[in-house]
Amino acid sequence: MVVGDIATGTDVVVIGGGPGGYTAAMRAAQKDKDVVLVEKEDIGGTCLNRGCIPAKAFIHSSKMYEKFLSRDEKNYYGEEDLDFSEVQNWKNSIVDKLNGGVRQILRKHDVEIKKGEARFIDSKTVRVEEEHRTDKIEFENAVIATGSQPMEIPGLEFSQEKIISSRELLNLEEVPEELVIVGGGYIGMEAATKFSKFGSEVKVVEAMERILGNFDEEIVRSLKNSNSDYADTVYESTKAKEVSYRDGKAVLIAEKEDKEIEIEGDYILVAVGRTPKNITEELGLENTSIEPDKHGFIEVDSQMRTSEENIFAIGDVAGQPMLAHKAYREGRVAAEVIAGEPAAFDNQVIPKVMYTDPEVAVVGKSLEEAEEEYGDELKVGRFPFSASGRAMTVDDTSGFVRVLACPKGKLLGVQMVGVRVSDMISEATLALEMQAYLDDIVNTIHAHPTFPEAFAEACEDAQGNPIHTV
């Protein structure tokens, strides 16, 4: 039996329990607001349950497995086949622990969680359809945090057999012998990294002239030179068209240089990006003044307000870049504005990280952007990990750190390729936010031996006074 509308009221209703949504809910509750959080699947959203966290657990496991296979060279010992079910169990245990932790904190702050689908009746009311009841919630403020979903391409719809998204990839019961990846962006290349290390024959198909088109050529070149096994075969300038089937395998039909080619695999992963969900229909936005743009994003101001004064939008649905750490920040801003504080999303830079092997991390201006602005006066500093004592101690010296600064030495951008750069990029981000100069980094004592020393060394190189490089 389904109970009819039961009317209740709240200060804040948050629609979507991903990184941005649960952050907004917690912060609003910390500001003494009565909060209802509506999520139709799992608290933590895509990032915690079906994306960032499980993907990085897989990458760690695959790297450990690869090191184990190279034990003879390092005088390790022991023989054991990969038990992929145990990898899955370990990955799931991490997700469960984090999911439980988020729920515990929400309960601590008295956030009411409703598992169901929310739809606007008007700009002051939503209807929430739960499993056995329907509630009508009147609110003072609402936060839309519905996230995004994998993009489909014609001819390779997810409804077809053996066509999967990153979500299904992370729940495979066994490592595929052959994996075809359509899309050479960061999602596709992270997938290529982990499954090539697990033992799959990986084939990447990219429609553009080269993979990782959003990163400059030196970064991509360093990645290719450092790690030849991130993919067995890369088809660039190749357009995926459709799928056929042969002997239990999926066969990708693609076009390269006006010729049709066939690429076979156990699965075809479509990783060409993510797009906002059809929120107008799903959320009933037609009952408000909010109209998503042609790409499906909701336009917001610096305080995350939509065209409705009391409705906010954060995370992927509020536009690029679609990154969890951006959503965290936007969630805090929206909640603090709701609480009457003068908060705003005024961050100057947002770091991007790719968990390939080696890792890639960038923040601020790219080399191309900086050169266009400053030309020959641009200060460029570089430090290779091959000169890092700390990198040598972990037997991983691939990659480099590069810094860009204006003629007076003010930092403009930082690019990193190598081990642990996903952790190192935070110092560079802080430096850019604080309007730091090369001197500020060089004169800050960095512990030795550590990876972040490479950032300081690159800054010294930009000044023309390197210590540990020729």
C-alpha positions in Angstrom: 0.0 0.0 0.0 1.3 3.5 -0.9 0.3 6.3 1.5 -0.8 9.5 -0.1 0.9 12.9 0.3 1.9 13.6 3.9 2.7 17.3 4.1 5.8 18.4 6.1 8.0 21.4 6.2 11.8 22.0 6.4 14.3 24.8 6.2 16.4 23.1 3.5 15.7 20.2 1.1 18.8 18.8 -0.7 18.1 16.7 -3.8 21.0 14.4 -4.4 23.3 12.7 -1.8 26.6 12.8 -3.7 29.7 14.8 -2.6 28.1 18.2 -3.1 24.7 17.2 -1.8 25.8 15.6 1.5 28.3 18.4 2.1 25.5 21.0 1.6 23.2 19.1 3.9 25.9 18.7 6.7 27.0 22.4 6.5 23.4 23.7 6.5 22.7 21.5 9.6 25.8 22.8 11.3 24.4 26.2 10.7 21.2 25.2 12.7 19.0 24.6 9.7 16.4 21.8 9.6 17.5 19.7 6.6 16.0 16.9 4.5 18.3 15.0 2.1 16.7 13.1 -0.7 18.7 10.4 -2.6 17.2 7.8 -4.8 20.2 5.4 -4.8 23.2 5.4 -2.4 24.5 8.2 -0.2 27.8 9.3 -1.5 26.6 9.4 -5.1 28.6 8.3 -8.1 32.0 9.4 -6.7 31.9 7.3 -3.5 29.9 4.3 -4.8 30.5 4.0 -8.5 33.3 6.3 -9.5 36.3 8.0 -7.8 36.7 5.8 -4.7 36.2 2.3 -6.2 38.2 3.2 -9.3 41.2 4.3 -7.3 41.0 1.2 -5.1 41.2 -0.8 -8.4 44.2 1.2 -9.6 46.0 0.6 -6.3 45.3 -3.1 -6.5 46.4 -3.3 -10.2 49.7 -1.6 -9.4 50.4 -3.9 -6.5 49.6 -6.9 -8.7 51.9 -5.6 -11.4 54.7 -5.2 -8.8 54.1 -8.7 -7.6 54.5 -10.0 -11.2 57.9 -8.3 -11.4 59.1 -9.9 -8.2 61.8 -12.0 -10.0 63.6 -8.8 -11.1 63.5 -7.4 -7.6 64.3 -10.7 -5.9 60.8 -11.1 -4.5 59.4 -14.6 -4.1 56.1 -16.4 -4.1 53.5 -17.4 -6.8 49.8 -16.7 -6.7 47.2 -16.0 -9.4 45.0 -12.9 -9.1 41.8 -13.5 -7.1 39.7 -10.8 -8.6 36.8 -11.6 -6.3 39.0 -10.6 -3.4 39.9 -7.3 -5.1 36.2 -6.7 -5.5 35.5 -7.5 -1.9 38.2 -5.2 -0.7 37.0 -2.4 -3.0 33.4 -2.9 -1.7 34.5 -2.8 1.9 36.1 0.6 1.4 32.9 1.9 -0.2 30.8 0.4 2.6 33.0 2.0 5.3 32.9 5.4 3.7 29.2 5.2 3.0 28.5 4.3 6.6 30.8 7.1 7.8 28.9 9.7 5.8 25.5 8.4 7.1 26.8 8.5 10.6 27.8 12.1 10.3 24.5 13.0 8.7 22.7 11.4 11.6 24.9 13.2 14.1 23.8 16.5 12.6 20.1 15.4 12.6 19.8 15.4 8.8 16.7 13.5 7.7 17.5 11.1 4.9 14.7 10.1 2.5 15.4 7.4 -0.1 13.2 8.3 -3.1 12.8 10.7 -6.0 12.0 14.4 -5.6 10.0 16.5 -8.0 9.2 20.2 -7.7 5.5 21.0 -7.4 6.4 24.7 -7.3 9.4 26.8 -6.1 8.5 26.2 -2.5 7.4 22.5 -2.5 8.7 19.1 -3.6 7.0 15.8 -3.7 9.2 12.9 -2.7 8.1 9.4 -3.8 9.5 6.8 -1.5 9.0 3.0 -1.7 5.8 2.9 0.4 4.8 6.5 0.7 4.7 9.9 -0.9 5.6 13.0 1.0 5.0 16.6 0.2 7.8 18.8 1.6 7.5 22.6 1.8 10.9 24.3 2.0 12.5 27.6 2.5 15.5 26.7 0.3 16.4 23.9 -2.0 19.7 22.6 -3.3 19.8 20.7 -6.5 22.8 18.2 -6.5 21.6 15.5 -8.9 25.0 14.9 -10.5 25.6 13.5 -14.0 25.6 10.3 -16.0 27.8 8.6 -18.6 27.2 9.8 -22.1 25.9 7.5 -24.7 26.9 7.6 -28.4 24.7 6.4 -31.3 25.3 2.8 -32.2 26.8 2.0 -28.8 23.9 2.4 -26.4 24.3 0.9 -23.0 21.2 -1.2 -23.5 23.1 -3.3 -26.0 24.9 -6.5 -24.9 28.5 -6.1 -23.8 28.4 -2.3 -24.0 29.2 -1.0 -20.6 29.8 2.3 -18.8 32.4 2.9 -16.0 29.7 1.9 -13.5 29.5 -1.7 -14.9 33.2 -1.9 -15.4 33.8 -1.6 -11.7 31.5 -4.4 -10.9 32.8 -7.1 -13.4 33.1 -10.5 -11.8 36.3 -11.3 -13.6 39.1 -9.5 -15.5 38.2 -9.5 -19.3 40.8 -11.0 -21.6 40.2 -8.2 -24.1 38.8 -4.8 -23.3 37.9 -2.1 -25.9 37.7 1.4 -24.5 35.9 4.1 -26.6 37.2 7.4 -25.4 40.8 8.4 -24.6 40.0 11.0 -22.0 40.9 10.7 -18.3 38.1 8.2 -17.5 39.1 5.9 -20.4 42.8 6.2 -19.7 42.4 5.4 -16.0 40.4 2.3 -17.0 43.1 1.4 -19.4 45.7 1.7 -16.7 44.1 -0.6 -14.2 42.9 -3.3 -16.5 46.1 -3.5 -18.5 47.9 -4.1 -15.2 45.3 -6.7 -14.2 46.2 -8.5 -17.4 43.6 -7.5 -19.9 44.6 -6.7 -23.5 43.4 -3.2 -23.7 42.5 -1.3 -26.9 41.7 2.4 -26.8 39.7 4.1 -29.6 39.8 7.9 -29.7 38.0 10.0 -32.3 40.4 13.0 -31.9 43.9 13.2 -33.2 45.4 12.1 -29.9 44.3 10.8 -26.5 44.1 13.2 -23.6 43.4 16.2 -25.7 42.8 18.4 -22.7 46.4 17.9 -21.5 49.5 19.4 -23.3 51.6 17.3 -25.6 54.6 17.0 -23.2 52.4 15.5 -20.5 50.9 13.0 -22.9 54.3 12.2 -24.4 55.8 11.7 -20.9 52.9 9.4 -20.0 53.4 7.3 -23.1 57.2 7.1 -22.7 57.0 6.3 -19.0 54.5 3.5 -19.3 54.2 1.5 -22.5 51.6 -0.9 -21.0 48.8 1.5 -20.2 47.2 0.2 -23.4 48.2 -2.5 -25.9 46.8 -0.6 -28.9 45.7 3.0 -29.3 43.6 3.9 -32.3 43.6 7.7 -32.7 41.6 9.7 -35.2 39.2 6.7 -35.2 35.4 7.1 -35.0 33.4 4.3 -33.3 30.2 3.6 -35.2 28.4 0.4 -34.0 28.8 -3.0 -32.5 28.3 -6.5 -33.9 28.9 -9.9 -32.3 31.1 -12.9 -33.2 31.9 -16.1 -31.3 30.7 -14.6 -28.0 32.7 -11.4 -28.4 31.7 -7.8 -29.1 33.2 -6.4 -32.3 33.5 -2.6 -32.5 33.0 -1.3 -36.0 35.0 1.9 -36.4 36.2 4.2 -39.1 39.9 5.2 -39.5 41.2 7.1 -42.5 38.0 6.4 -44.4 38.4 2.7 -43.9 36.2 0.5 -41.8 38.1 -1.6 -39.1 36.9 -4.1 -36.6 38.2 -4.2 -33.0 37.2 -7.2 -30.9 36.8 -7.5 -27.1 34.9 -9.2 -24.3 33.4 -5.8 -23.4 33.3 -2.3 -25.0 33.6 0.4 -22.4 32.1 3.7 -23.6 34.0 6.5 -21.8 33.4 9.6 -23.8 32.4 11.8 -20.9 29.5 12.6 -18.7 26.4 14.7 -19.1 23.8 16.1 -16.7 20.7 14.0 -16.2 17.4 15.0 -17.8 16.6 17.1 -14.8 13.8 19.1 -16.4 11.6 16.0 -16.7 12.9 14.2 -13.7 12.7 17.1 -11.2 9.7 18.9 -12.6 11.6 22.1 -13.3 8.8 23.2 -15.6 7.0 24.1 -12.3 9.7 26.6 -11.5 11.4 29.4 -13.5 14.6 27.3 -13.9 15.6 26.4 -17.4 18.8 24.3 -18.1 21.0 25.5 -21.0 21.3 23.5 -24.2 23.9 21.2 -22.6 21.6 20.4 -19.6 23.5 22.5 -17.0 21.7 24.9 -14.6 23.1 28.5 -14.7 24.1 29.8 -11.3 25.8 32.9 -9.8 28.8 32.9 -7.6 26.6 32.0 -4.6 25.2 29.0 -6.4 21.8 30.6 -6.8 19.6 29.7 -9.8 17.0 32.0 -11.4 14.8 31.1 -8.4 16.1 33.1 -5.4 15.6 30.2 -3.0 16.8 27.3 -5.1 20.5 26.5 -5.5 22.4 24.2 -7.8 25.8 22.6 -7.2 28.2 19.9 -8.6 28.0 18.5 -12.0 24.6 19.9 -12.7 26.0 23.4 -12.3 28.5 23.0 -15.1 32.1 22.2 -15.8 34.4 21.0 -14.5 32.7 17.9 -13.3 34.8 17.2 -10.3 33.9 16.0 -6.8 36.2 18.5 -5.1 34.5 21.4 -6.9 31.1 20.0 -5.7 32.4 19.9 -2.1 33.2 23.6 -2.3 30.0 24.5 -4.0 28.0 22.6 -1.4 29.6 24.5 1.4 29.0 27.8 -0.4 25.3 27.1 -1.0 24.7 26.1 2.6 26.5 29.1 4.1 24.6 31.5 1.8 21.3 29.9 2.9 22.5 30.5 6.5 22.8 34.2 5.7 26.6 34.3 5.4 28.5 36.2 2.7 30.0 33.1 1.1 30.8 32.8 -2.6 32.5 30.5 -5.0 35.5 32.8 -5.6 38.2 30.2 -6.0 40.7 31.2 -8.7 41.9 27.7 -9.7 40.6 24.1 -9.6 43.1 21.3 -9.7 42.7 18.3 -12.1 44.1 14.9 -11.3 44.3 11.7 -13.5 45.2 8.4 -11.8 47.1 6.8 -14.6 50.6 5.4 -14.2 52.3 7.7 -13.8 49.8 10.1 -12.3 49.0 13.5 -13.9 48.0 16.6 -11.9 47.6 20.2 -13.2 46.4 23.5 -11.9 46.3 27.0 -13.2 47.3 28.1 -16.6 48.6 25.6 -19.2 51.9 26.1 -21.0 50.1 27.1 -24.1 47.9 29.7 -22.3 50.9 31.1 -20.5 53.1 31.3 -23.6 50.3 33.1 -25.5 50.1 35.7 -22.7 53.8 36.3 -21.9 55.7 34.9 -24.9 59.5 34.7 -24.4 59.3 36.5 -21.1 57.5 33.5 -19.5 59.5 31.9 -16.8 59.5 28.1 -17.0 61.0 25.7 -14.5 61.3 22.0 -14.7 62.5 19.2 -12.4 62.6 15.6 -13.5 61.8 12.8 -10.9 64.9 11.0 -12.2 66.8 13.5 -10.1 64.6 13.0 -7.0 66.1 10.9 -4.2 62.7 10.1 -2.8 61.5 8.9 -6.2 64.5 6.7 -6.4 63.7 5.1 -3.0 60.4 3.9 -4.3 61.9 2.8 -7.6 59.7 5.1 -9.7 61.5 8.0 -11.3 59.3 8.7 -14.3 57.8 12.1 -15.0 58.5 15.7 -14.0 57.2 18.9 -12.3 56.9 22.0 -14.4 56.1 25.5 -13.1 55.1 28.6 -15.0 55.6 32.1 -13.7 55.2 35.6 -15.1 58.3 37.8 -15.7 58.1 39.1 -12.1 58.0 35.6 -10.7 54.3 35.3 -9.8 53.1 31.7 -10.2 50.7 31.1 -13.1 50.4 27.3 -13.4 51.8 24.0 -12.4 51.9 20.6 -14.3 53.1 17.4 -12.7 53.5 13.9 -14.1 54.8 11.2 -11.7 54.4 9.2 -8.6 52.3 10.8 -5.8 51.6 14.0 -7.8 47.9 13.6 -6.9 49.0 14.5 -3.3 51.6 17.1 -4.4 49.2 19.3 -6.4 47.5 20.7 -3.3 50.6 22.8 -2.4 50.6 24.2 -5.9 46.9 24.9 -5.7 47.3 26.8 -2.4 50.3 28.7 -3.8 48.2 29.9 -6.7 45.2 30.8 -4.5 47.6 32.8 -2.2 49.1 34.7 -5.3 52.5 33.2 -4.4 55.7 34.0 -6.2 58.6 31.7 -7.0 60.5 33.1 -4.0 57.7 32.1 -1.6 58.1 28.4 -2.6 61.9 28.4 -2.8 62.2 30.0 0.6 59.8 27.6 2.2 61.7 24.7 3.8 60.5 21.3 2.3 61.2 18.2 4.3 63.8 15.9 2.8 63.6 13.4 1.3 60.0 14.0 0.0 58.2 14.2 -3.3 57.1 17.9 -2.8 60.7 18.9 -2.9 60.3 18.5 -6.7 57.9 21.5 -6.7 60.5 23.7 -4.9 63.3 22.5 -7.2 61.2 23.4 -10.3 60.7 26.9 -8.9 64.4 27.3 -8.4 64.9 26.2 -12.0 62.5 28.8 -13.1 64.7 31.4 -11.4 67.8 30.0 -13.2 69.4 28.7 -10.0 68.7 24.9 -9.8 70.6 23.0 -7.1 70.0 19.4 -8.0 69.9 19.5 -11.8 72.5 20.4 -14.3 
